[in-house]
Each structure stands twice: as structure tokens, then as C-alpha cells.
Amino acid sequence: MKRPRDFFASRLGIVVVGILIGCLAATLQKLGNFANMGICVACFTRDIAGALGLHRAAAVQYLRPEIPAFCLGAFLAAVLFREFRPRTGSAPMVRFVLGMFAMIGALVFLGCPWRALLRLAGGDGNALFGLAGLAGGVFVGLQFLKAGFSLGRSYPTRTVAGLALPFIMLVLVILAVLYPQFGPEGQAALFRSKGGPGAAAAPVIWSLSFGLIIGFLAQRTRFCTVGGIRDVILMRDYHLLSGVGGLLVAAFVLNLVYGQFHPGFAGQPAAHTTQLLNFGGMLLAGLCFTLAGGCPGRQVFLSGEGDADAGMFVLGMLIGAAVAHNFQMVGTQPTAPYIVIIGLVIVCLIGILGRERSAPER
Amino acid sequence: MTETVDVRGLSCPQPVMMTRKALQHTQADEVRVLVDTMTQVHNCTRAAEALGWQASYEEKQGAFELTLRR
């Protein structure tokens, strides 16, 4: 019998890793990534959707190496520490839909939970409304969970099923490094922004190596922003949230050092001041993340350790990003308020229909 | 008397919720929790220790058996 202890599972471990992630995120901004966007999973997955030609928003098309690097870093950690466990079967299609709406909600706010923290650390007061919405979404999601919501059990599966998404991510890394053109520029993948947030990028080598480090350490510590909020509401457990706090403080301090701290509400980079949408977008996203079991970063890391259901959530985010831009649902675009309401209705229906008693055990 | 909770394959936070529920309602002095990842070993341990229980685990056929004692 062993006592479950290791450094990465300790409070100190997760705080140190949170601080490191905050430092790397702020540094990626210094190296060229768009302001307050250091390692935004929503923004960068959206940029990848653009690079692949899934949407036509010219300002946000770039095959970001960070996202596939997160997955591969987590994959390496999982293999190295014998935690790579191919598994699937926990309502993958529902997770795909949750991933789509999570992304749509996040893009109304303009950022994932990590970016909400990075925006706050950069002085963007609008992030407070997003974070409030996120906490609200987590709270609502927990009510569904307490009422018996479950996506069901996953089961061990063949290794190849667990390798599928990490393999796709490996291909994306190769494409990100080589950036080959598959036809006339601007007409066939890969697309690449000439201006706007998509054109603001750190050198590939830094994006890639920082992404691998973050993926590796986040897999070891189970770093999760949504889990941080959830565990405090659920049982006053501050373990995961202390890592989130480390990220916020470290990014704030480094932003001061780098001259990247600009407090205010109006004129913040890739942000808007329609607070109801900031709140509502993240309310929707937070609800989706909670029902699916973790924040977007965590879903990417889980997919790296063989969780094919989390992989479906990640693919859902990719398609959700394309849908969000193609149907003008991003930020304060015309369709945004409607899709937030529609999304909340649909995801609440998922919450109600997904109660355990309506899904008998196999 | 030993009670067993099977949380294998469930997403966060269900394993922790089920473990807490079992610990809060059981009359037993020992509760076994079947989990399939080290993540859940740590999560359920943290939840149990917060309620004053002690945890140990062993690996069994690719999964883990967590033993919680008052």
C-alpha cells in the first residue's frame, strides 16, 4: 500500500507550475504573441481553424504551435510517468457539442479562462466580467452535476484510439514549422494573417518549446482553471485555485516588468466593453467546461494522455471557432447575443437530459 | 465493514463527489474507492483527507484501489 504523494500533486507543486505558466505566457507576449493573449487556448485554436481555412476572418489565421505543443507535452509526460491510458466511450458526441459551445461562448468574451486571467494581469478590467461569468457557469454546471448529470463512464480502449489526437497534433506541429502552401496564397491552406492578432506571433521555436514545457507540467499537476473555481464552490478546496492564483500573480508581475500592464476598460487589446456579453459568453463557456470536466487547456492535456473523449471536445472547439467566425458570433458581432442565449438553452437541455437516471449503466 | 465506491472512467468532479458522499454517509470505518487514473487517486485522497480520513492505494490490474480509513 502506497501513500499518494508526489511533488507535482502538492500545493507547492501546483503553485510553482502556475507561476511558471504565468511567466511563460507573459514572456510569449513579449516575444511577439498578441497582447494579453500569451497562451489563450480559445484564441489560438481559432487561429488554427483560420490557418486550416475553416473560417475566413483574415486577421486571425495562423497555425499556432502552442496548442499542439500543449498536447504533445502532456503526451510525453503521460508516457514518461506511465499515465498514458487510452480511453473513450463517455458520450463523445455530447462532448463535441459542448466543445463547440464552449468555444462560441469564449469567443463572445474573446478569450478562454487562461486569457481572462492574462487580460486581468495586463490591466483589462473587462476580464472581471468574464471571470464572473465563468464562475457563474461553473456554479450552474455544478447544480446539474449535483442533480445527477453525468456523461457516463469511459472505458479502456485500443492504444491507437488514444494516439489519434496526439498524432494529429504532431502533424500540426510539422505544418506550423514548415508552413507549406497548398495552392495560391490566400486561396488554399495554410492561411496566415498579414495584420491583426493572427500576425502577432512569437518565433516558432519559443512557442513550441514553451508549449511543450507547459503541456508537460500541466499534465503532471492536473492544472485546471475551471477545476480551481469548481473545487472551491464544491468543497472549499483551494488546491487547483492556488495554481491559478500563481499564474495570475506571475503574469501580472512580469507584465509590470515588461511594460505590458495598461489598466483600464476602454481600448484594451482584443476586447470589448459590452459587459453583458463578456459575462454571458463566459457563463456559457464555464457551463460547458464544467459539464465536460475541465477547462480548455485541461481538455487538451487530457487528450494528450489518451483521453479520446477530451479529444472530441478539442475538435468541437476547433469547429466551434470556425462556426463562430463564419456566422458573425464573435465579440460584439450581430449574432453574438442570440447565440449566447441559444447556447445556454441547448447546454441546459444537455444538463437536464444527461442526468444519470435517464442513462442506465451498461 | 467495508464499503466500495467505483468511480472508474468518470470525469471530474464526479469521482470526488461520489467519494465525499460515501464518506459523509457511511457507517463503515473503511471505504474502498476504485479509480483508473493517478489524477483521481490524488483528487479523492485530497477530498478524503479534508474530511479527516486517511488514504493509501495500490495498483491492481491497470487500475487503482484507494483505501480510506477513519
Boltz contact constraints between the chains, C-beta under 6 A:
constraints:
  - contact:
      token1: [A, 1]
      token2: [B, 56]
      max_distance: 6.0
  - contact:
      token1: [A, 1]
      token2: [B, 58]
      max_distance: 6.0
  - contact:
      token1: [A, 2]
      token2: [B, 57]
      max_distance: 6.0
  - contact:
      token1: [A, 3]
      token2: [B, 56]
      max_distance: 6.0
  - contact:
      token1: [A, 4]
      token2: [B, 41]
      max_distance: 6.0
  - contact:
      token1: [A, 4]
      token2: [B, 42]
      max_distance: 6.0
  - contact:
      token1: [A, 4]
      token2: [B, 45]
      max_distance: 6.0
  - contact:
      token1: [A, 4]
      token2: [B, 57]
      max_distance: 6.0
  - contact:
      token1: [A, 9]
      token2: [B, 42]
      max_distance: 6.0
  - contact:
      token1: [A, 83]
      token2: [B, 38]
      max_distance: 6.0
  - contact:
      token1: [A, 153]
      token2: [B, 9]
      max_distance: 6.0
  - contact:
      token1: [A, 153]
      token2: [B, 10]
      max_distance: 6.0
  - contact:
      token1: [A, 154]
      token2: [B, 9]
      max_distance: 6.0
  - contact:
      token1: [A, 155]
      token2: [B, 9]
      max_distance: 6.0
  - contact:
      token1: [A, 222]
      token2: [B, 39]
      max_distance: 6.0
  - contact:
      token1: [A, 230]
      token2: [B, 13]
      max_distance: 6.0
  - contact:
      token1: [A, 293]
      token2: [B, 11]
      max_distance: 6.0
  - contact:
      token1: [A, 293]
      token2: [B, 12]
      max_distance: 6.0
  - contact:
      token1: [A, 294]
      token2: [B, 12]
      max_distance: 6.0
